[in-house]
């Protein structure tokens, strides 16, 4: 049976035996992904050590391989596919290539445990690629690990999990994670985590119509923002106040939200929390029929997406934005609408319950329009 790597330009060094007749191939070694170079070098070095090849090999290796004179003094480490995949996953995340990052982390996670930092990045990539349930599952693992090492960060992660469950439409689970965060922060001096928990409690209260809880949580958030001199918490506080005013029928709420969102939501606000502000503001404008605000705030979110994920062409956040844009189109072409909405459906269905409902509404509308034209 032919060796699977025989098509490689360096195929002579992929065999199980390396002899003197292959020595000229060393100047053709490359370090591209998947070409097994690290394995070949390790094997060659082992043969040198055991005397299975001539004494000229060390000299030739030193002469032909980059970093030549020091290479034999370095420890030989075989870099396997898992290590390469981790490099790919991390690099893809930095490039905002959510699909590649998510899929690469997923492959590694299937065969070995990821460290806590990689797990957190894996969860973020999963969310932005539309895998909300998977993201929550991974972040729960992160939370469990943080419980043993950093209770405040564990509380922050609990608040993030509550926010994710709330966005997905699971209010009870959001409340449960909020309670976990409260327990962890009980007796702890004021930190930013207290502020993000206050935002979660206020947002949960807004979604359940608990006005007393909403007022208490927003007051706490405002006080924490001032005491800690935290610009991100201050922006979140102003956003909640503006949304509450709009919901109560006060036109001044629109102006308050304009101050927060235009030209773009302040950069210090962490991505997950800024995204929640945008999705809430856009949903509010849609429900209130505030077309001018819907236009200006979608433009703001577009600028925010370009700033936070500049190289990304497909993400859950961009999909939520596009759903709101499509909902504002008065008389779209039904076939074009179906084509675009079906593409967005996968990205939003598991991360934003409101946007997912809007997608189904758009599909129903386009189907009805198609039937009307056919009739």
N, C-alpha and C positions, 0 to 999 in steps of 0.2 A: 504493500500500500504506500502511495506517495506521501512524503512528509507534508503536512498542511502548510508549511511556510515555504515550499519550494518556489513559489512565485515571487518571493521577496528577492530584491536585488542582492541582498547579502545572504543568499540561501546557503552558501557553504558553511556559514557559521551557525546555522540553525540545527545542524545534525547533532547526534548524541556524542560524536567524537570530534575533537579538534586536533589536527595533526600539523606537522611542519609544512605540509603541502598547501595549507590554507593560510599561511601566515601573511601573504600579500593582501588578504582580504581585510586586514585590520585598518588599513587607511580608508576603507569604505564604510566603516561602522557609522551608523546614525543613531539618533536618540528620539526618533519619532514615536508617537504612541503606537503600541501594539507590535513593534518590530522585534521585541525580545532581546534588544541589545544588551540590557543589563544582565540578562541571564547568560548570554554568550560570554560577556566579559568575566562574570563570576566563574563560569565553567573553565575558561581559559586560565584564569588565575589559579584555580584549584589544580589544574593539570601541571602548571609550572611548579607549584608547591610540592606535588607528589613525584616530580621528575618524569612525567609521562611524555613530555615534549622536550625538545633540545634546549640547551642553555641560552640559545640566542633569543628566545622568546621575550624575556624581560626587557632586553635591549630594544627589540623591535617594538614592543608595546610602548615603552617610554618614548621612542622616537616618533611613533605614528599617531598616538592618541593625544587629543588636546589635553592640556594641563599635564603634559607628559612626564616631567621629572618628579612630580609629587604624587602621581596617581597611585603608585604601588605602596606608598606610605599611608594612604587613606584606607579606612575600613570599607570593605566591599559589602554593599547592601543590595540585595535583589529587590527591585521595585516591581511589585506585582500589579495586576490589573486593578485591584481595589485601591491601591495608593494612587494610581493614575486617575481613576474615576473620582476620587476625592478632590484631586487637583482640578479636574474638569468641572466638578460640581461647584466648587468655591469660585473658580474663575468665571463660570457662567453666571453665578449669582451677582458678582461684581459688575458684570456686563448687562445685568437685568434681563438675561435670557432665562426666563423662569422655567420654560419647558425642559431645557437641557439640564439645568440645575436640579430640578425636581426629579427627573428620570435618573440622573447619575447618583444622587443621594439615595434614591429608592433602591437601586441595584446594590450599592454598598451596604445599606441597612439590612438587606436581605441575608447577608452573610457574616456581618460583624457589627458589633455595637459601635455607634457613633458617640463621640464625646458630646458634652452638653452644648458647647457653642455650635457645633455642626448640626446638632438636633434642632436648635433654635432657628438656624438659617434654613434648614430643610423644611421646617414648618412654615416659615415665611414664603419660601418658594412655592410650596404646595398651595397656600392660600392664593397667591397671586396668579397661579395657573388654574385656579378655579376648583381646587380640591379642598373644599372647606372642611368636610368631615375628617379627611386624613390630616389636615393641618391641626385641627383640634386634638386629635388623638396623639400626634407627635408632641404638641405643646404640653399636653398633660404629663407626658414623660419628663419633659424639661422641668415642669413644676415639681414633680416628685423628687427629682434630683436636687433641686434648689432648696427644698425643705430641709435637707441634711446639711447644707453648706451656707445658705444665705436667706434667712426668713423674710427679710424685706424684699429681696428680689423675687422670692417665691410668691409674696403677696402681690407684687407688680404683675407677675405672670398670671396669677389667679384673676386679677382685674382684666388683663388682656383676654383671657379665656372667656370671662363673662361678656366682654364686648363682642367677641366672635359669636358666641351663642345668641346674643341679642340680635346681631345683624342677620343671623340665620333664622330668626323668628322664634327662638326658644326662650321665652321670658323666664320661665321657672328655673331653668338651668343657669341662666344669666344671674338670677338672684342667688342661687346656691353658691356660685363662684364668688359673688360679691361678699357673701357671708364668710367664706373661707378667708378672703383677703382681710376682712375686718378682724377676724380672730387673730391672724398673724400680726396685724399692725397694732393690736390693743396694747397700750402701754409703751409703744415705741415713740420716741421724739418725732416731731413733725418732719416728714419727708415728702418728696414729690409723689411717691406712691400713694400717700393719703389723698392727694389732689386727684389723681387719676381714678382712684376708687370713688371719690365723690362724684366725678363725672359719670362713672358707670351707674351709680345709684340714682343720679338725677335722670339719666337717659332711660333707665329701667322704669322709674316712676312715671316719666312722660309717656312711655308706651303702655303703661297699665292704667293711666288716668289718676294716679295717686298724687294729687296736687300738694298736699301737706309734705309728703316725702320729697317731692321735687323742690319745693321752696327751701326746705331744710338743707338738702344736698347742694343746691346752687349757692346758698349763703356760705356753706362750709368751703366750697370750692373757691369762691371769691376771696374769702378770708385767707385761705392757704396761699393763693396766688400772691396776695399782698404781703403776707408774713415772710414767704420764701423768696419774694421778688423774682417770681418765675414767669417769664413771658409766655411760655407755652400754656401753662395753667390759666393765665389771664385771658389768652385768646379763647380757650375752651369755655371759660366762664362767660365771656361776652357773647359767644355763639349761642350758648344755652339761653341766655337772657333774651337775645334777639328772637330766637325761635319761639320762646314762651310768649313773647309779646305778639308776634304774628298770629300764633294759635289763638290768642285771646282777642284778636281783631284789632290790635293796635298797629296802625301803619308805621309808627316809629320803629317797630321791630325790623322792618325791611332795611331801614337806614342803619340800624345797629349791625345787622348781618352784612350789609355792604362794607362797613368799616372793617369787619373781620375778613371777608372773603375777597375784597377787591384791592389791588389787582389780582392778588393771590393770597391764600392762607399763609400766615407767617411760617417761615422755614423751621423754627425751633420745635414746632409741634410734631411729635413722632408720627410716622406714616400711618399706622393703624388708626390712631385717634383723629388725625386730620381727615382720613378717608371717611370716618364715621360722621364727622361734621358735614362733609360735602354730601354724603348720601342722604342725610337728614334734611339739609337745606334744600336740595333738589326735590326731594319727595314733598316737602312742605310747599314749595313753589308750584309743583304740579297739582297738588290737591287744591290749592287756593286759586288756581288759574292765573297765577302771576306770570304771564308770558315774558314780560320784559326782564323780570328777575331770573326766570329760568334761563333765558338767553345769556345774561351777563354772568350768572353763576356757573353755567356749563363752560363758558369761556375761561372762567377762573380755574375750574377744575382741569381743563385742558392744559393750561399753563402749569398747574401743579404737577400733573402727570409728566409733562415734558421735563420738569425740574427734578422730580424724584426718581423717574425711571426713563432717562433720555433715550436709551438705545432699544427700549422695548417696543415691539410692534403689536404685541398681544398680551393683555393682562386683564385680570378681573376688574381692576379699578377703571381701566379704559373702557371695558365692556359696560360697566354700570353707567359711565358717562354717556356712551353711545345709546344705551337704552333710553335714557332721559331725553336725549336729542331727538331720537326717532319718535318718541311719544308726542313731541311738540310739532311734528310735521302734520299739516292739516289734511292734505290729500295725496298721500304717497302712492306710488305705483305698487299694486298688491304683490306682483311677482318679485319686484326688487325688495320690497319690505320683508317678504318671507325669507328670501335668500339671506338678507343681512341679519334678521332676527334669529334664524336657526343657528347661525354662526356664533351669536352672542349667548344663546341659551345655555350652552355647556359652561361657559365661564361664570355666569351669574347665578345659576340655579342653586348652587351649594354654598354661596357666600353672602347673598343679599336677598332676603325673602321678599322685600318690596320690589326690587328690580325683577326678580323672577316672576312675580305676579304681573308686572307690567309687560313682560315678554309674552306671557300667555294671552294677555289682553290684546296686544298688538297682533299676535297670530290669529286670534278670533276675528279681529277687525279686518285683517287682510283677506281672510277666508270669506267673510261676508261681502266684502267689496268685490272679490273675484266672482262670486255667485251673482251679484247684482249686475255686473258687466256682462256676464254670460247670458243672463236673462234678457 
